[in-house]
Amino acid sequence: MDGTKEHTNAEFLDERKAEDSDTYLSTDYVEDPRIKGIKRKVDLRLSCILALMYCVNQIDRTNLGNAVVAGMDEALDLIGNRYTTIVVVFFPTYIAFNFVATVCARKLGPRPFLAAITLSFGLVVVGMGFAKSWVTLAALRVFLGVFESCFFPSAIMLVAMWYTRREVAKRLAFFYLIGNSVGGFGGVLAYGLQQMDGIQGHEGWRWIFIWEGIITVIISIIGYVFLVDFPEDAHKSKFFLSSEEIELMNERIERDRGDSHVTKFDIWKYLGEAKDWKCWLFATNFGCAALTTYSIAYFLPIILRDTLEFSVVMAQCMTAPCYVFSFAVGFIESIISDKYNTRGAFLVFNAFLQIIGVAVLGFATPPYARYFGAYLITAGCNSNVPISISYQSNNIVGQWKRAFTSANMVAMGGVGGIIGTLVFRSQDAPEYIPGLITCFLAAGTVIASVATTTTYMVIQNRKQAKGQIVIEGIQGFRYTL
């Protein structure tokens, strides 16, 4: 197996086509009956562990709103734009380190790499619980951005390496939506932890950071023990798959899209992937979804308290049902999306769902009607995160291109996070009209982006069917719409 790593993709594909030209990328291939059991093993060791690690990733990244509601704003004198500053400083490093992250995961191995960065941001969050000023808290958020930037692009690249194009949406949805939904209960967890107010002389909001950081450290150890590596290095994962099972998984990925074998890293070719305009629209879809998800995460508890006049307890706890609803919508969509092998239609549907939600939350009159709008916004933007990743993953070929586009996509999510943070300004309270309008525009941008790429890919697929072109340099490859 080690020898195959020295092949280029082109050389390997030529060999495969010469050996089995009738079945290469064939749609009528009868799969080995053992694959179902192997996938179940992979699901348990990959999707479930990533979901667990992403839970704490989400909680640690978005717990500021709950800490503010618990009294951090008064303790650290968060007047003017100080809270916004603390939120925003996370994103520059979060964006900058994405492109390094996927290369490191590829070189060092995802299991030790993801465990190490989870340990690192857990320790940073513990440190946030001891911050004596808002400046210290902002500095720690800068380091949090460094470590958390490495998790998501590496995780989605790892998932894409193990599954075929028609299997990836529900796996991505599972680990993202489970992590996001449990992360949505961060408000409930925060409310429980703030009851420790006064213990050891620490305020309740400090215990939120301290215990959430400790939980993250524990989960990083679990990840190191149980997470799996890339398929070609899966033999390094203890109590996992046999050599024959690993080979079966590699063969089906090769048959599906022809990029199961890693090629030699070339920095200029890696950066040169930026010339593919489709990668930027794929990233735009993700960035627009992220803009709204970050807005919801950082400001929904505050909006519920200040705009809808919910109590502190209700403001912290009533965000959780929104995330449960988004999990149900997103996971059902991902199953249907995989079954019918379609992505773009769901991106557009969720964008319209988001538009309706923003309208209801922003402009309805009864408080609980506006609260229902939060359900629709949360479902629309969160469901679009795994679908946009699947849309990108299904329509590119090559492991290093996958590494670049994964990093580019998550970096664009960081840009969306900056925008979402800056447009919800304290001076616009309690209605936050500029922020709501920005969420409208983000959803509209997704619709326009999907319309553009879908039109192009339909034309290219028709040409491919007539034998006029070879898409992505792979015989038999077709775009997934």
Secondary structure, 3 states (H helix, E strand, C coil): CHHHHHCCHHHHHHHHHHHCCCCCCCCCCCCCCCHHHHHHHHHHHHHHHHHHHHHHHHHHHHCHHHHHHHHHHHHCCCCCCHHHHHHHCHHHHHHHCHHHHHHHHHHHCHHHHHHHHHHHHHHHHHHHCCCCCHHHHHHHHHHHHHHHCCHHHHHHHHHHHHCCCCCHHHHHHHHHHHHHHHHHCHHHHHHHHHHHCCHHHCCHHHHHHHHHHHHHHHHHHHHHHHCCCCHHHHHHCCCCCCHHHHHHHHHHHHHHHCCCCCCCCCHHHHHHHHHCHHHHHHHHHHHHHHHHHHHHHHHHHHHHHHCCCCCHHHHHHCCHHHHHHHHHHHHHHHHHHHHHCCCHHHHHHHHHHHHHHHHHHHHCCCHHHHHHHHHHHHHHHHHHHHHHHHHHHHCCCCHHHHHHHHHHHHHHHHHHHHHHHHHCCHHHCCCCHHHHHHHHHHHHHHHHHHHHHHHHHHHHHHHHHCCCCCHHHCCCCCCCC
